[in-house]
Amino acid sequence: MTVKARDIGKSTSLVCMNLHAHEENPEDMEIEEEDRPSKQARLNQLQENAQLYVIQLQEAHAMIERLEEEVSRLRYRINLQLFQLQDENARLQTSSSAAQEDLTHQILENTNLRSKIKMTQLRMD
């Protein structure tokens, strides 16, 4: 998932729209006038919060991008290791098959030689 500047801009716009909505509807709060912070102080606080949220959003997107890059690197390394292991496995299987054929040939030759020895012993008797 790649973060684009327009996505961050949209998020910033939404936060700013919320700021203006609160600014235009002060009657939503049922607090005495003297207990309420000034309109400018509230606006400043909301803007500071919005800026903080935008920064946090940018940092989160940057972290996501770094993690996605790390995942890609790890997948590449895993696939490379998998390929190397499959290649080694195929080589070992070929070697094992050749060794098995050689063993079978040696067993047959050994059996033939034993038979010849028995035949020679029978002729000597």
N, CA, C and O atoms as CSV, one atom per row, in Angstrom:
chain,resi,resn,atom,element,x,y,z
A,1,MET,N,N,0.856,-1.172,0.000
A,1,MET,CA,C,0.000,0.000,0.000
A,1,MET,C,C,0.895,1.224,0.000
A,1,MET,O,O,1.687,1.431,0.919
A,2,THR,N,N,0.760,2.027,-1.034
A,2,THR,CA,C,1.570,3.234,-1.117
A,2,THR,C,C,0.735,4.431,-0.722
A,2,THR,O,O,-0.438,4.547,-1.078
A,3,VAL,N,N,1.359,5.301,0.008
A,3,VAL,CA,C,0.673,6.504,0.476
A,3,VAL,C,C,0.985,7.613,-0.503
A,3,VAL,O,O,2.146,7.848,-0.837
A,4,LYS,N,N,-0.032,8.283,-0.954
A,4,LYS,CA,C,0.148,9.374,-1.898
A,4,LYS,C,C,-0.129,10.681,-1.190
A,4,LYS,O,O,-0.872,10.734,-0.210
A,5,ALA,N,N,0.479,11.729,-1.700
A,5,ALA,CA,C,0.313,13.053,-1.093
A,5,ALA,C,C,-1.149,13.465,-1.086
A,5,ALA,O,O,-1.608,14.127,-0.155
A,6,ARG,N,N,-1.884,13.073,-2.126
A,6,ARG,CA,C,-3.296,13.479,-2.174
A,6,ARG,C,C,-4.098,12.824,-1.056
A,6,ARG,O,O,-5.058,13.416,-0.563
A,7,ASP,N,N,-3.715,11.591,-0.641
A,7,ASP,CA,C,-4.410,10.933,0.470
A,7,ASP,C,C,-4.203,11.718,1.763
A,7,ASP,O,O,-5.134,11.914,2.545
A,8,ILE,N,N,-2.979,12.156,1.970
A,8,ILE,CA,C,-2.692,12.948,3.169
A,8,ILE,C,C,-3.421,14.279,3.077
A,8,ILE,O,O,-3.946,14.778,4.073
A,9,GLY,N,N,-3.452,14.852,1.878
A,9,GLY,CA,C,-4.174,16.108,1.671
A,9,GLY,C,C,-5.647,15.960,1.959
A,9,GLY,O,O,-6.258,16.847,2.555
A,10,LYS,N,N,-6.236,14.833,1.537
A,10,LYS,CA,C,-7.658,14.583,1.821
A,10,LYS,C,C,-7.891,14.512,3.323
A,10,LYS,O,O,-8.847,15.085,3.845
A,11,SER,N,N,-6.991,13.792,4.016
A,11,SER,CA,C,-7.129,13.675,5.471
A,11,SER,C,C,-7.033,15.041,6.126
A,11,SER,O,O,-7.794,15.357,7.040
A,12,THR,N,N,-6.098,15.845,5.655
A,12,THR,CA,C,-5.941,17.192,6.204
A,12,THR,C,C,-7.181,18.023,5.942
A,12,THR,O,O,-7.634,18.766,6.812
A,13,SER,N,N,-7.733,17.897,4.738
A,13,SER,CA,C,-8.948,18.650,4.396
A,13,SER,C,C,-10.105,18.255,5.296
A,13,SER,O,O,-10.865,19.110,5.751
A,14,LEU,N,N,-10.241,16.957,5.554
A,14,LEU,CA,C,-11.328,16.492,6.424
A,14,LEU,C,C,-11.182,17.057,7.831
A,14,LEU,O,O,-12.161,17.482,8.445
A,15,VAL,N,N,-9.960,17.057,8.329
A,15,VAL,CA,C,-9.728,17.597,9.672
A,15,VAL,C,C,-10.060,19.081,9.694
A,15,VAL,O,O,-10.687,19.564,10.637
A,16,CYS,N,N,-9.641,19.811,8.657
A,16,CYS,CA,C,-9.925,21.253,8.597
A,16,CYS,C,C,-11.417,21.517,8.477
A,16,CYS,O,O,-11.923,22.472,9.067
A,17,MET,N,N,-12.135,20.682,7.716
A,17,MET,CA,C,-13.588,20.848,7.599
A,17,MET,C,C,-14.242,20.675,8.964
A,17,MET,O,O,-15.169,21.404,9.317
A,18,ASN,N,N,-13.751,19.702,9.726
A,18,ASN,CA,C,-14.287,19.494,11.074
A,18,ASN,C,C,-13.998,20.701,11.961
A,18,ASN,O,O,-14.819,21.076,12.798
A,19,LEU,N,N,-12.829,21.305,11.775
A,19,LEU,CA,C,-12.495,22.497,12.554
A,19,LEU,C,C,-13.492,23.610,12.270
A,19,LEU,O,O,-13.995,24.255,13.189
A,20,HIS,N,N,-13.773,23.829,10.991
A,20,HIS,CA,C,-14.696,24.896,10.609
A,20,HIS,C,C,-16.112,24.599,11.073
A,20,HIS,O,O,-16.852,25.513,11.436
A,21,ALA,N,N,-16.494,23.332,11.063
A,21,ALA,CA,C,-17.838,22.974,11.522
A,21,ALA,C,C,-17.995,23.318,12.996
A,21,ALA,O,O,-19.028,23.843,13.412
A,22,HIS,N,N,-16.963,23.020,13.783
A,22,HIS,CA,C,-17.028,23.355,15.211
A,22,HIS,C,C,-17.006,24.861,15.420
A,22,HIS,O,O,-17.640,25.384,16.337
A,23,GLU,N,N,-16.280,25.539,14.570
A,23,GLU,CA,C,-16.168,26.989,14.699
A,23,GLU,C,C,-17.506,27.662,14.393
A,23,GLU,O,O,-17.863,28.655,15.027
A,24,GLU,N,N,-18.245,27.121,13.421
A,24,GLU,CA,C,-19.492,27.752,12.999
A,24,GLU,C,C,-20.667,27.421,13.910
A,24,GLU,O,O,-21.670,28.135,13.889
A,25,ASN,N,N,-20.577,26.375,14.700
A,25,ASN,CA,C,-21.693,25.947,15.548
A,25,ASN,C,C,-21.324,26.000,17.024
A,25,ASN,O,O,-21.285,24.954,17.672
A,26,PRO,N,N,-21.057,27.157,17.570
A,26,PRO,CA,C,-20.688,27.222,18.989
A,26,PRO,C,C,-21.858,26.894,19.897
A,26,PRO,O,O,-21.652,26.569,21.067
A,27,GLU,N,N,-23.093,26.971,19.388
A,27,GLU,CA,C,-24.251,26.682,20.246
A,27,GLU,C,C,-24.351,25.194,20.583
A,27,GLU,O,O,-25.142,24.808,21.444
A,28,ASP,N,N,-23.548,24.346,19.904
A,28,ASP,CA,C,-23.552,22.920,20.209
A,28,ASP,C,C,-23.085,22.658,21.634
A,28,ASP,O,O,-23.437,21.639,22.228
A,29,MET,N,N,-22.311,23.557,22.174
A,29,MET,CA,C,-21.815,23.380,23.533
A,29,MET,C,C,-22.732,24.122,24.488
A,29,MET,O,O,-23.038,25.297,24.287
A,30,GLU,N,N,-23.160,23.435,25.510
A,30,GLU,CA,C,-24.064,24.052,26.491
A,30,GLU,C,C,-23.294,24.423,27.751
A,30,GLU,O,O,-23.660,24.027,28.858
A,31,ILE,N,N,-22.244,25.176,27.570
A,31,ILE,CA,C,-21.403,25.598,28.682
A,31,ILE,C,C,-21.531,27.110,28.784
A,31,ILE,O,O,-21.657,27.803,27.774
A,32,GLU,N,N,-21.498,27.597,29.972
A,32,GLU,CA,C,-21.580,29.042,30.180
A,32,GLU,C,C,-20.461,29.739,29.418
A,32,GLU,O,O,-19.360,29.203,29.286
A,33,GLU,N,N,-20.747,30.926,28.923
A,33,GLU,CA,C,-19.799,31.691,28.112
A,33,GLU,C,C,-18.471,31.898,28.828
A,33,GLU,O,O,-17.417,31.771,28.206
A,34,GLU,N,N,-18.496,32.215,30.127
A,34,GLU,CA,C,-17.240,32.483,30.829
A,34,GLU,C,C,-16.440,31.207,31.067
A,34,GLU,O,O,-15.222,31.272,31.236
A,35,ASP,N,N,-17.118,30.010,31.084
A,35,ASP,CA,C,-16.414,28.746,31.284
A,35,ASP,C,C,-15.762,28.253,29.993
A,35,ASP,O,O,-14.821,27.459,30.030
A,36,ARG,N,N,-16.254,28.716,28.878
A,36,ARG,CA,C,-15.724,28.274,27.592
A,36,ARG,C,C,-14.432,29.002,27.257
A,36,ARG,O,O,-14.286,30.194,27.530
A,37,PRO,N,N,-13.479,28.253,26.650
A,37,PRO,CA,C,-12.299,28.958,26.170
A,37,PRO,C,C,-12.711,29.859,25.004
A,37,PRO,O,O,-13.747,29.636,24.377
A,38,SER,N,N,-11.928,30.838,24.731
A,38,SER,CA,C,-12.277,31.756,23.650
A,38,SER,C,C,-12.334,31.000,22.330
A,38,SER,O,O,-11.738,29.934,22.173
A,39,LYS,N,N,-13.059,31.575,21.398
A,39,LYS,CA,C,-13.218,30.971,20.083
A,39,LYS,C,C,-11.844,30.784,19.431
A,39,LYS,O,O,-11.585,29.746,18.821
A,40,GLN,N,N,-10.983,31.762,19.556
A,40,GLN,CA,C,-9.640,31.691,18.963
A,40,GLN,C,C,-8.810,30.595,19.635
A,40,GLN,O,O,-8.081,29.866,18.962
A,41,ALA,N,N,-8.922,30.480,20.965
A,41,ALA,CA,C,-8.172,29.446,21.687
A,41,ALA,C,C,-8.640,28.057,21.269
A,41,ALA,O,O,-7.832,27.149,21.078
A,42,ARG,N,N,-9.974,27.901,21.128
A,42,ARG,CA,C,-10.510,26.604,20.673
A,42,ARG,C,C,-10.023,26.294,19.270
A,42,ARG,O,O,-9.608,25.172,18.978
A,43,LEU,N,N,-10.078,27.301,18.400
A,43,LEU,CA,C,-9.635,27.113,17.023
A,43,LEU,C,C,-8.154,26.748,16.989
A,43,LEU,O,O,-7.749,25.851,16.251
A,44,ASN,N,N,-7.352,27.442,17.786
A,44,ASN,CA,C,-5.921,27.128,17.853
A,44,ASN,C,C,-5.695,25.700,18.332
A,44,ASN,O,O,-4.864,24.978,17.780
A,45,GLN,N,N,-6.435,25.295,19.357
A,45,GLN,CA,C,-6.291,23.935,19.884
A,45,GLN,C,C,-6.685,22.902,18.831
A,45,GLN,O,O,-6.004,21.891,18.657
A,46,LEU,N,N,-7.787,23.162,18.133
A,46,LEU,CA,C,-8.227,22.239,17.081
A,46,LEU,C,C,-7.211,22.180,15.946
A,46,LEU,O,O,-6.952,21.106,15.404
A,47,GLN,N,N,-6.638,23.318,15.585
A,47,GLN,CA,C,-5.630,23.335,14.527
A,47,GLN,C,C,-4.368,22.592,14.964
A,47,GLN,O,O,-3.769,21.865,14.172
A,48,GLU,N,N,-3.972,22.769,16.199
A,48,GLU,CA,C,-2.808,22.042,16.719
A,48,GLU,C,C,-3.069,20.542,16.703
A,48,GLU,O,O,-2.204,19.753,16.322
A,49,ASN,N,N,-4.279,20.159,17.124
A,49,ASN,CA,C,-4.644,18.743,17.098
A,49,ASN,C,C,-4.638,18.217,15.669
A,49,ASN,O,O,-4.144,17.120,15.408
A,50,ALA,N,N,-5.188,19.002,14.746
A,50,ALA,CA,C,-5.221,18.588,13.343
A,50,ALA,C,C,-3.812,18.412,12.805
A,50,ALA,O,O,-3.527,17.442,12.103
A,51,GLN,N,N,-2.924,19.353,13.133
A,51,GLN,CA,C,-1.538,19.247,12.680
A,51,GLN,C,C,-0.870,18.013,13.275
A,51,GLN,O,O,-0.124,17.312,12.591
A,52,LEU,N,N,-1.138,17.756,14.535
A,52,LEU,CA,C,-0.588,16.569,15.181
A,52,LEU,C,C,-1.092,15.303,14.497
A,52,LEU,O,O,-0.316,14.383,14.238
A,53,TYR,N,N,-2.393,15.256,14.206
A,53,TYR,CA,C,-2.963,14.089,13.535
A,53,TYR,C,C,-2.369,13.907,12.145
A,53,TYR,O,O,-2.103,12.780,11.726
A,54,VAL,N,N,-2.160,15.001,11.433
A,54,VAL,CA,C,-1.563,14.913,10.097
A,54,VAL,C,C,-0.142,14.370,10.199
A,54,VAL,O,O,0.250,13.510,9.410
A,55,ILE,N,N,0.625,14.861,11.155
A,55,ILE,CA,C,1.996,14.378,11.345
A,55,ILE,C,C,1.985,12.895,11.706
A,55,ILE,O,O,2.769,12.113,11.169
A,56,GLN,N,N,1.093,12.515,12.616
A,56,GLN,CA,C,1.004,11.106,13.003
A,56,GLN,C,C,0.593,10.245,11.819
A,56,GLN,O,O,1.095,9.133,11.653
A,57,LEU,N,N,-0.316,10.752,10.998
A,57,LEU,CA,C,-0.757,10.020,9.811
A,57,LEU,C,C,0.404,9.847,8.834
A,57,LEU,O,O,0.596,8.765,8.280
A,58,GLN,N,N,1.172,10.909,8.623
A,58,GLN,CA,C,2.330,10.824,7.735
A,58,GLN,C,C,3.355,9.825,8.267
A,58,GLN,O,O,3.906,9.029,7.506
A,59,GLU,N,N,3.606,9.867,9.567
A,59,GLU,CA,C,4.552,8.927,10.175
A,59,GLU,C,C,4.051,7.494,10.050
A,59,GLU,O,O,4.830,6.580,9.779
A,60,ALA,N,N,2.761,7.302,10.246
A,60,ALA,CA,C,2.186,5.959,10.126
A,60,ALA,C,C,2.321,5.450,8.695
A,60,ALA,O,O,2.671,4.290,8.476
A,61,HIS,N,N,2.046,6.314,7.724
A,61,HIS,CA,C,2.174,5.904,6.323
A,61,HIS,C,C,3.632,5.603,5.974
A,61,HIS,O,O,3.912,4.662,5.232
A,62,ALA,N,N,4.553,6.393,6.501
A,62,ALA,CA,C,5.976,6.144,6.257
A,62,ALA,C,C,6.385,4.804,6.869
A,62,ALA,O,O,7.135,4.041,6.259
A,63,MET,N,N,5.892,4.523,8.071
A,63,MET,CA,C,6.190,3.245,8.722
A,63,MET,C,C,5.614,2.085,7.910
A,63,MET,O,O,6.275,1.063,7.727
A,64,ILE,N,N,4.397,2.244,7.431
A,64,ILE,CA,C,3.772,1.203,6.608
A,64,ILE,C,C,4.613,0.952,5.364
A,64,ILE,O,O,4.845,-0.197,4.989
A,65,GLU,N,N,5.065,2.014,4.731
A,65,GLU,CA,C,5.880,1.873,3.525
A,65,GLU,C,C,7.192,1.154,3.839
A,65,GLU,O,O,7.610,0.272,3.088
A,66,ARG,N,N,7.846,1.527,4.947
A,66,ARG,CA,C,9.093,0.850,5.342
A,66,ARG,C,C,8.842,-0.628,5.617
A,66,ARG,O,O,9.635,-1.481,5.217
A,67,LEU,N,N,7.745,-0.930,6.296
A,67,LEU,CA,C,7.434,-2.327,6.605
A,67,LEU,C,C,7.132,-3.120,5.337
A,67,LEU,O,O,7.529,-4.278,5.216
A,68,GLU,N,N,6.429,-2.496,4.391
A,68,GLU,CA,C,6.139,-3.178,3.130
A,68,GLU,C,C,7.423,-3.453,2.352
A,68,GLU,O,O,7.562,-4.510,1.736
A,69,GLU,N,N,8.360,-2.510,2.378
A,69,GLU,CA,C,9.653,-2.727,1.722
A,69,GLU,C,C,10.407,-3.869,2.397
A,69,GLU,O,O,11.007,-4.703,1.719
A,70,GLU,N,N,10.378,-3.910,3.711
A,70,GLU,CA,C,11.046,-4.988,4.455
A,70,GLU,C,C,10.411,-6.334,4.128
A,70,GLU,O,O,11.117,-7.326,3.946
A,71,VAL,N,N,9.093,-6.374,4.054
A,71,VAL,CA,C,8.391,-7.612,3.698
A,71,VAL,C,C,8.818,-8.060,2.303
A,71,VAL,O,O,9.051,-9.247,2.078
A,72,SER,N,N,8.923,-7.119,1.367
A,72,SER,CA,C,9.354,-7.457,0.003
A,72,SER,C,C,10.769,-8.035,0.010
A,72,SER,O,O,11.039,-9.037,-0.652
A,73,ARG,N,N,11.676,-7.394,0.766
A,73,ARG,CA,C,13.047,-7.912,0.847
A,73,ARG,C,C,13.064,-9.317,1.451
A,73,ARG,O,O,13.768,-10.200,0.959
A,74,LEU,N,N,12.295,-9.519,2.509
A,74,LEU,CA,C,12.263,-10.836,3.153
A,74,LEU,C,C,11.676,-11.893,2.224
A,74,LEU,O,O,12.176,-13.017,2.161
A,75,ARG,N,N,10.615,-11.532,1.503
A,75,ARG,CA,C,10.026,-12.486,0.543
A,75,ARG,C,C,11.037,-12.858,-0.537
A,75,ARG,O,O,11.146,-14.022,-0.923
A,76,TYR,N,N,11.771,-11.863,-1.019
A,76,TYR,CA,C,12.779,-12.121,-2.043
A,76,TYR,C,C,13.826,-13.101,-1.511
A,76,TYR,O,O,14.174,-14.075,-2.179
A,77,ARG,N,N,14.325,-12.832,-0.301
A,77,ARG,CA,C,15.339,-13.713,0.284
A,77,ARG,C,C,14.796,-15.113,0.523
A,77,ARG,O,O,15.492,-16.101,0.286
A,78,ILE,N,N,13.556,-15.205,0.992
A,78,ILE,CA,C,12.942,-16.519,1.220
A,78,ILE,C,C,12.813,-17.274,-0.095
A,78,ILE,O,O,13.131,-18.461,-0.164
A,79,ASN,N,N,12.346,-16.590,-1.142
A,79,ASN,CA,C,12.202,-17.238,-2.449
A,79,ASN,C,C,13.549,-17.676,-3.001
A,79,ASN,O,O,13.654,-18.742,-3.607
A,80,LEU,N,N,14.586,-16.857,-2.796
A,80,LEU,CA,C,15.924,-17.224,-3.242
A,80,LEU,C,C,16.409,-18.472,-2.502
A,80,LEU,O,O,16.939,-19.396,-3.118
A,81,GLN,N,N,16.227,-18.493,-1.188
A,81,GLN,CA,C,16.628,-19.665,-0.409
A,81,GLN,C,C,15.834,-20.897,-0.832
A,81,GLN,O,O,16.386,-21.993,-0.929
A,82,LEU,N,N,14.548,-20.716,-1.082
A,82,LEU,CA,C,13.708,-21.828,-1.524
A,82,LEU,C,C,14.224,-22.386,-2.843
A,82,LEU,O,O,14.335,-23.602,-3.002
A,83,PHE,N,N,14.542,-21.503,-3.794
A,83,PHE,CA,C,15.069,-21.937,-5.083
A,83,PHE,C,C,16.378,-22.699,-4.896
A,83,PHE,O,O,16.573,-23.754,-5.500
A,84,GLN,N,N,17.281,-22.168,-4.057
A,84,GLN,CA,C,18.565,-22.829,-3.817
A,84,GLN,C,C,18.364,-24.204,-3.180
A,84,GLN,O,O,19.038,-25.167,-3.545
A,85,LEU,N,N,17.438,-24.290,-2.229
A,85,LEU,CA,C,17.182,-25.575,-1.568
A,85,LEU,C,C,16.549,-26.578,-2.525
A,85,LEU,O,O,16.872,-27.765,-2.488
A,86,GLN,N,N,15.645,-26.101,-3.386
A,86,GLN,CA,C,15.042,-26.998,-4.375
A,86,GLN,C,C,16.105,-27.507,-5.346
A,86,GLN,O,O,16.102,-28.678,-5.725
A,87,ASP,N,N,17.013,-26.614,-5.744
A,87,ASP,CA,C,18.096,-27.000,-6.646
A,87,ASP,C,C,19.001,-28.034,-5.979
A,87,ASP,O,O,19.366,-29.037,-6.592
A,88,GLU,N,N,19.359,-27.782,-4.723
A,88,GLU,CA,C,20.200,-28.732,-3.988
A,88,GLU,C,C,19.477,-30.062,-3.792
A,88,GLU,O,O,20.091,-31.124,-3.895
A,89,ASN,N,N,18.188,-30.008,-3.514
A,89,ASN,CA,C,17.397,-31.224,-3.342
A,89,ASN,C,C,17.397,-32.053,-4.630
A,89,ASN,O,O,17.572,-33.271,-4.582
A,90,ALA,N,N,17.203,-31.404,-5.773
A,90,ALA,CA,C,17.205,-32.115,-7.056
A,90,ALA,C,C,18.573,-32.749,-7.305
A,90,ALA,O,O,18.662,-33.890,-7.759
A,91,ARG,N,N,19.642,-32.000,-7.003
A,91,ARG,CA,C,20.999,-32.528,-7.175
A,91,ARG,C,C,21.235,-33.738,-6.270
A,91,ARG,O,O,21.809,-34.736,-6.706
A,92,LEU,N,N,20.796,-33.654,-5.020
A,92,LEU,CA,C,20.969,-34.771,-4.083
A,92,LEU,C,C,20.139,-35.981,-4.492
A,92,LEU,O,O,20.579,-37.119,-4.332
A,93,GLN,N,N,18.951,-35.745,-5.014
A,93,GLN,CA,C,18.126,-36.864,-5.475
A,93,GLN,C,C,18.781,-37.569,-6.662
A,93,GLN,O,O,18.769,-38.796,-6.753
A,94,THR,N,N,19.355,-36.775,-7.569
A,94,THR,CA,C,20.059,-37.365,-8.715
A,94,THR,C,C,21.253,-38.177,-8.227
A,94,THR,O,O,21.491,-39.292,-8.691
A,95,SER,N,N,21.991,-37.610,-7.295
A,95,SER,CA,C,23.149,-38.299,-6.732
A,95,SER,C,C,22.720,-39.573,-6.008
A,95,SER,O,O,23.379,-40.607,-6.118
A,96,SER,N,N,21.626,-39.494,-5.275
A,96,SER,CA,C,21.113,-40.658,-4.556
A,96,SER,C,C,20.675,-41.751,-5.526
A,96,SER,O,O,20.927,-42.934,-5.297
A,97,SER,N,N,20.020,-41.346,-6.605
A,97,SER,CA,C,19.589,-42.333,-7.610
A,97,SER,C,C,20.795,-43.017,-8.241
A,97,SER,O,O,20.792,-44.230,-8.449
A,98,ALA,N,N,21.823,-42.231,-8.543
A,98,ALA,CA,C,23.036,-42.806,-9.133
A,98,ALA,C,C,23.698,-43.765,-8.142
A,98,ALA,O,O,24.156,-44.838,-8.535
A,99,ALA,N,N,23.752,-43.390,-6.869
A,99,ALA,CA,C,24.340,-44.262,-5.848
A,99,ALA,C,C,23.520,-45.543,-5.698
A,99,ALA,O,O,24.083,-46.623,-5.519
A,100,GLN,N,N,22.197,-45.425,-5.769
A,100,GLN,CA,C,21.327,-46.605,-5.662
A,100,GLN,C,C,21.559,-47.550,-6.848
A,100,GLN,O,O,21.606,-48.768,-6.675
A,101,GLU,N,N,21.703,-46.986,-8.044
A,101,GLU,CA,C,21.982,-47.816,-9.230
A,101,GLU,C,C,23.328,-48.512,-9.087
A,101,GLU,O,O,23.460,-49.694,-9.406
A,102,ASP,N,N,24.326,-47.777,-8.606
A,102,ASP,CA,C,25.655,-48.351,-8.408
A,102,ASP,C,C,25.603,-49.475,-7.379
A,102,ASP,O,O,26.220,-50.524,-7.566
A,103,LEU,N,N,24.865,-49.255,-6.294
A,103,LEU,CA,C,24.720,-50.284,-5.260
A,103,LEU,C,C,24.057,-51.535,-5.836
A,103,LEU,O,O,24.501,-52.654,-5.576
A,104,THR,N,N,23.005,-51.343,-6.608
A,104,THR,CA,C,22.309,-52.481,-7.226
A,104,THR,C,C,23.269,-53.240,-8.148
A,104,THR,O,O,23.293,-54.471,-8.142
A,105,HIS,N,N,24.056,-52.510,-8.935
A,105,HIS,CA,C,25.033,-53.139,-9.822
A,105,HIS,C,C,26.065,-53.931,-9.014
A,105,HIS,O,O,26.414,-55.053,-9.383
A,106,GLN,N,N,26.554,-53.350,-7.912
A,106,GLN,CA,C,27.539,-54.030,-7.063
A,106,GLN,C,C,26.947,-55.295,-6.428
A,106,GLN,O,O,27.627,-56.315,-6.323
A,107,ILE,N,N,25.679,-55.224,-6.005
A,107,ILE,CA,C,25.016,-56.394,-5.407
A,107,ILE,C,C,24.915,-57.516,-6.436
A,107,ILE,O,O,25.195,-58.674,-6.127
A,108,LEU,N,N,24.512,-57.171,-7.665
A,108,LEU,CA,C,24.414,-58.188,-8.723
A,108,LEU,C,C,25.784,-58.799,-9.034
A,108,LEU,O,O,25.913,-60.012,-9.197
A,109,GLU,N,N,26.797,-57.942,-9.112
A,109,GLU,CA,C,28.144,-58.442,-9.389
A,109,GLU,C,C,28.615,-59.342,-8.251
A,109,GLU,O,O,29.224,-60.383,-8.498
A,110,ASN,N,N,28.340,-58.951,-7.007
A,110,ASN,CA,C,28.702,-59.753,-5.841
A,110,ASN,C,C,27.994,-61.111,-5.892
A,110,ASN,O,O,28.606,-62.145,-5.622
A,111,THR,N,N,26.713,-61.102,-6.236
A,111,THR,CA,C,25.946,-62.347,-6.330
A,111,THR,C,C,26.531,-63.247,-7.422
A,111,THR,O,O,26.662,-64.455,-7.223
A,112,ASN,N,N,26.882,-62.669,-8.570
A,112,ASN,CA,C,27.490,-63.451,-9.657
A,112,ASN,C,C,28.813,-64.063,-9.219
A,112,ASN,O,O,29.085,-65.229,-9.506
A,113,LEU,N,N,29.633,-63.284,-8.527
A,113,LEU,CA,C,30.926,-63.797,-8.071
A,113,LEU,C,C,30.746,-64.924,-7.052
A,113,LEU,O,O,31.494,-65.901,-7.079
A,114,ARG,N,N,29.776,-64.803,-6.166
A,114,ARG,CA,C,29.512,-65.884,-5.199
A,114,ARG,C,C,29.072,-67.160,-5.916
A,114,ARG,O,O,29.477,-68.269,-5.568
A,115,SER,N,N,28.239,-66.961,-6.916
A,115,SER,CA,C,27.794,-68.134,-7.689
A,115,SER,C,C,28.978,-68.791,-8.384
A,115,SER,O,O,29.078,-70.018,-8.405
A,116,LYS,N,N,29.868,-67.998,-8.947
A,116,LYS,CA,C,31.043,-68.551,-9.619
A,116,LYS,C,C,31.940,-69.287,-8.628
A,116,LYS,O,O,32.490,-70.343,-8.939
A,117,ILE,N,N,32.081,-68.711,-7.416
A,117,ILE,CA,C,32.893,-69.367,-6.388
A,117,ILE,C,C,32.280,-70.715,-6.033
A,117,ILE,O,O,32.998,-71.706,-5.902
A,118,LYS,N,N,30.957,-70.763,-5.874
A,118,LYS,CA,C,30.286,-72.024,-5.539
A,118,LYS,C,C,30.473,-73.037,-6.662
A,118,LYS,O,O,30.722,-74.216,-6.409
A,119,MET,N,N,30.354,-72.576,-7.896
A,119,MET,CA,C,30.514,-73.487,-9.035
A,119,MET,C,C,31.943,-74.029,-9.074
A,119,MET,O,O,32.166,-75.209,-9.346
A,120,THR,N,N,32.900,-73.155,-8.801
A,120,THR,CA,C,34.298,-73.571,-8.811
A,120,THR,C,C,34.546,-74.573,-7.686
A,120,THR,O,O,35.265,-75.554,-7.876
A,121,GLN,N,N,33.957,-74.331,-6.519
A,121,GLN,CA,C,34.121,-75.246,-5.396
A,121,GLN,C,C,33.484,-76.593,-5.710
A,121,GLN,O,O,34.041,-77.634,-5.360
A,122,LEU,N,N,32.331,-76.590,-6.360
A,122,LEU,CA,C,31.668,-77.845,-6.712
A,122,LEU,C,C,32.501,-78.631,-7.720
A,122,LEU,O,O,32.554,-79.859,-7.645
A,123,ARG,N,N,33.129,-77.970,-8.630
A,123,ARG,CA,C,33.957,-78.647,-9.633
A,123,ARG,C,C,35.203,-79.240,-8.976
A,123,ARG,O,O,35.688,-80.289,-9.398
A,124,MET,N,N,35.714,-78.579,-7.958
A,124,MET,CA,C,36.905,-79.067,-7.284
A,124,MET,C,C,36.602,-80.297,-6.444
A,124,MET,O,O,37.483,-81.121,-6.200
A,125,ASP,N,N,35.378,-80.418,-6.009
A,125,ASP,CA,C,35.036,-81.564,-5.157
A,125,ASP,C,C,34.853,-82.759,-5.985
A,125,ASP,O,O,34.560,-83.834,-5.462
